[in-house]
Amino acid sequence: MTGKHNHWNRQEREIQSYNVFFAALTARADPPLSRQGFEAPVCFPEIEGQREKIQAHPDFLLYDGEICLLVEVKQGDNIEDDHIDQMEECNQVTIERAESYLKDAEIQEKTSYNGDVSQVETCISYAGLDQDYIEKCRHEWPNCREQLEELEEKTAILGQSAGDSLQLLAGEFDSSVLQSIFEQGIQLPETPKKEFAITEGWEKESLAVAVCQIWGHDAASGPVEVTPSAIRSHFAPRHAIPMGRIKRVLYFLSEIEACDDISDNDRDYVYEFTVDHMDEILGIVETVRDQPVEGHLQEEGQMDLDSFIDENDDEDDEDEESANP
């Protein structure tokens, strides 16, 4: 595999790893975490506290009315230094900070729980780890053993695989409830439902694929119009995508003829998918696998795009909002 292909393949595996873990909460799992009362009211939470110097950004927050479980999900099998650092940040979250975060997230409106927390727990789940790997890491690979021992001191380590189990492999939970659940393991479905379509970092390739799959495929039945605000609303609140990044992706899709820019004097940033674009819509995965979005724009000489679309711009376009309530 050449280097240029890695960017999309990594994003695709990351999205899949989210969906595999999330499947443990659904009826497709056996037994599902929901049977134990756990819900995932917040995905990709940012739990921060200036006074306590906390900056914890786990992938999932699971909550059963008492236990707040912060989960980091990794796509591969390499235990890296930044994984240890991430779990150390999660371990800094106190009961008080967790309760404050849950109540700020209006947990009472999203669940049957009131936001009280008696215990904060953490774990990290790897898509490529199993018990055999852990044994080799612990007994045969010295560099791996050092990182494993450091990580398991800080958190519980799980392995996950579609069609296999989500199970505790190393470390332990303080909670006897969680220890029992994950020692026994949760059988995961062969084909998890696709709850997540883009990466935690809102990367442009995964966003381009998601836009084509969500809005572009509908063009087979007739023209579909879409705006940046409609896309942002669709993914909120799970993903708070900067408006500038959405605009760049839509511009890219129009450049590869997956849609048309139909903006006019009354409406800015309006794009239309039609059946005439279907070849490009259906081929979007191969397109982004071959070249990153920004790589394509640079190659096509669209560098002046930077002057009017900042990918990290998070402000709504007032004209667009008024035209598309």
C-alpha positions, 0 to 999 in steps of 0.5 A, a space after each residue: 500500500 502506498 503512502 497516499 492511500 493510508 489517509 482514507 483507510 485509517 479514517 475508514 477503520 476509525 469509523 468502523 471501530 466506533 461502530 463496533 464498540 457502540 454495537 455493544 449497547 444495542 440489541 444486536 449484542 449479547 448481552 447488550 450493555 443497555 440491559 445493565 442500564 448503560 446508555 451513551 448520552 454523549 459521544 466525543 465529550 470534552 470534559 474540561 476543568 480549568 481549576 483541576 487542569 482537566 482536559 479529557 476528550 474520550 470517544 464515549 461516555 457511558 452512564 447507568 445513573 451511578 457509574 460514569 464510564 469514559 471510553 477511548 476506542 483505538 482502531 489498531 493493536 499498537 499501544 502508544 505513548 499518547 494513549 497512556 497520556 489520554 487515559 491519564 487525562 480521563 483519570 483526572 475527571 473527578 465525581 464532581 466534574 463528571 456530575 457537573 458535565 452531565 448536568 450541563 449536557 442536560 442529561 435528564 432530558 436525554 436519559 431517565 437518570 438525574 446526573 448523579 455519579 457515584 463512581 468514575 471509571 475509564 477504559 480503552 478498547 482496541 480493535 486489533 487486540 486479543 488475549 494472544 496478543 496481550 500474552 506475547 506483548 507481556 512475555 515476548 516483546 520487551 518494548 511492548 511489555 513496558 507500555 502495556 504495564 504502564 497502560 494497565 496501571 492507569 486503565 482497563 484494556 479491552 479488545 473488540 472485534 465485529 462478530 467476536 467479543 468486547 472483553 477485558 484483556 488486561 488491567 481492571 475496573 474498580 467497579 465490580 459491576 464493570 469488572 464482571 460485565 467485561 470479564 464475561 464479555 459481550 458478543 458483538 454482531 457481525 455487521 454493526 449498524 452504522 451509527 457513525 459516518 465521520 471521524 472524531 476529528 471531522 476529517 474532510 475525506 470521511 465527511 465527503 463520503 458521508 455527504 455523498 452517502 446521506 444526500 447524494 444517494 437520495 438523488 437517484 429519486 430526484 434532485 437533492 439540495 443541501 447547504 452547509 447548515 443542513 449538514 452541520 445540523 444533521 451531525 449535531 450534537 454528536 459532531 460540532 463540525 466547523 462550517 468552513 470545513 463543510 464548505 470546503 468539502 462541498 466545494 471539493 464535491 462540486 469540483 469532482 462533479 459529484 454535485 453542482 453549486 447552484 448558489 445565486 444572488 439570494 442563496 449562498 453555498 447551495 449545492 445540488 445532487 442529481 442522477 447525472 452525478 451518480 457515477 461520481 457519487 458512487 465512486 467517492 470512496 475510490 476518489 478520496 482513497 486515491 487522493 486527500 481532499 486538500 491534495 486534490 484542491 492543491 493539484 487543481 490550483 484552488 489555493 485561492 480557496 483559502 482566502 475565502 473559506 477557512 476550514 476551521 471557521 465556525 461561524 454560521 453564514 447569516 444569509 444562508 441561515 435566513 434563506 434556509 431556516 
